[in-house]
């Protein structure tokens, strides 16, 4: 029986290759229950691939993932009941309005109709999507798509939230709203994993950090340990061995 | 003087052609390459056949060229927007006038296989001109080039018009009705022609095919040289007009926001019903049907084809198809719905992440499809049978209707999860609302699979009807329920076990390692053979084989267009059996050759 002592997420030796390209190479991650975990890494490091394999949206070539001790690939249905997911760039039921999406998914999950109606109302209001009652999701802006995706992830009150780039393309006001919601969720004992390349968000929100580069974990643990004495950004640049460019060439770039 | 950064017209055209060729080179992988080679081979066969027409039956050249023109007109409508490789949106920020960009895009439009194949076909014009001496050859050459440009321009203007004006249900349905009627005319258009007297109206039909843009070249060749020059000049003027119209349409398209094929709405939508499982999934699916212009267009295509085809035959007083309009609508409606999961794109992730939702989703889609197609098919069937007055048709209609409806509901979800054709996610589609970005050739083969599989589910009912009409009706209901239930069950089991693979097929495309060889790996002659078999094998098997078989058994006197029934009685049965055998052989060849290749390849691996 899974208990709170089990980590919210544990991946063991996750590996995924697309053709010749090894996107994720032997990833071991442990996200303690109740933690707010930030997964950072440069573009193409394998964050999205790792998260997709961890929640059961992409079959790994090898390795396993457990959510509160439940194996994602063996007890799929039980694992899915525990998590809320916001993947990056996936389609939605595009020809429903925001309210219809939440109502549909809530009823499909078997939540009581009254509960679905109440939660839908509150989520739309808090995320300021209630003004777009007549707008189909296909007509939403990128930021609105993120917000309806977050609402979908929250709807069934999961124990673990897995959010891929939740702040991308979201305006500053909405981003602040989302941060507050996530903090409240974590404060009430929920576990959160976000991926991001905005270091300041991760530094403000997260208590644990994992750094991925070239499909491998290069550092992981409590924020303070990973960050060391400097800022997270400095530690990140150091860890992934990146060199900030932009000083050479481009001599013609004068208006 | 243009902006200093803008290249001149010739240079832009060159860049555009290079870009188009680069896009084509990069897409020439796997099935795409195979489709291209097969398409080009087929096209060249037709092109040389056109030249042969100019040599052997010159009187029929104008009508043959009219067929090429109709290909350019209806091609883009059939395949949903003409698969624009170079989208005008890519160039909207170039500092150049719309006319300049349109001219450059036009140049790019010629850098593809279709214009080249058409140009080969148009070489029939100088060949035809040979009869009129060297001047005829010269005029024929000029006319070939001008006609090619005209055809490509007409095609582009139609794509632009669709892209710009299909913004509501009415226009989407109108495009669907035009498409369905055109398909019906292609298959049975001979009937009204025959009814109008065929051969003795040669004068008006000859004039008609010369008045079409495709016939101007022939008209110029036949005319005295001064008039010939005037015709060519007028044609050039038409091209200039089309180019102006096209650049205007492009400029409007680029600045009009793409809405992904969403019709306008007023008011807050009705709340979803309070239900769970399959019923709530069906409610979602019904809203999608009503709010997606692509689906509305496809549905209108299916229904108009089903209505127009029997009516065309009525013009030669053959009422035999009228009772079956509803059944045709079911099969066409199923063929247009076989890529349900592909058209929704990666939204599948939500079904996969909701515990136990796969079953509800499959059952909901079946239910919604039945709600959409069922009533229309029922009304068409009852009305058609009543109006035709063919009382022998009642058991056939009443038995096959439930069998096909159930079969359709089962087959579409099964194919949707086993033969998914990935397209562009709905929210990422470009300025053309009727294009799903899916590989049209693959979608077409999926439709052919439906044409085979759905009627096959009604075979038991048909067999029993032959023995005992009313027992056949009961059989139809039973097999219909069984097909919908059983095939649906296989479909959701498959979705539960392979949903992740389907999702990632849509997200990342097919896995790069060729786990099993595609048709692209077949030797060229087999590849062409397999494609041709898939394309025409239905012809001997169904209309020329099984249909006359049924009619002979029933003792129906109409001969319609079934070859066997026109022959002396002693030859009728052998012909029918021969036709069925040919059809089965072609399907067998088309299925077995790739399978043999794949099994030999897997033992080698």
Interface residues (C-beta under 8 A of the other chain):
Chain A: X18 X19 X20 X55 X56 X57 X58 X59 X77 X78 X80 X81 X83 X85 X87 X89 X90 X91 X92 X93 X94 X95 X96 X97 X100 X103 X104 X105 X107 X108 X109 X110 X113 X133 X134 X136 X137 X138 X139 X145 X152
Chain B: X259 X260 X262 X265 X267 X268 X269 X271 X272 X274 X275 X276 X277 X280 X281 X283 X284 X287 X288 X291 X292 X344 X345 X346 X347 X349 X350 X352 X353 X354 X355 X356 X357 X360 X425 X426 X427 X500 X501 X503 X504 X507 X508 X511 X512 X513
